[in-house]
Amino acid sequence: MTAPNDSDEPQVPIVCPECETTSRVSLPNVADAVERHNAQLHGGEDVATVDPDIADRIADLAADDLGLLEES
């Protein structure tokens, strides 16, 4: 996986259960890093992903921001 970035950008945990690896990638590089890892090591299969707990939290924040969680 991609080496950590020392900048001030948020770092997103990427996990690959098949390789038993975890790394942190700067937010703007997440999609490319995951795609590159999966292409090079897993024949393009979606094995490595953003940490599921983080992905769920981001989805919750986005839904709240968009007002999708408001009760009628």
Sequence and secondary structure as in RCSB ss.txt:
>XXXX:A:sequence
MTAPNDSDEPQVPIVCPECETTSRVSLPNVADAVERHNAQLHGGEDVATVDPDIADRIADLAADDLGLLEES
>XXXX:A:secstr
      SSS EEEEEETTTTEEEEEEGGGHHHHHHHHHHHHHTT S SEE HHHHHHHHHHHHHHTTTT   
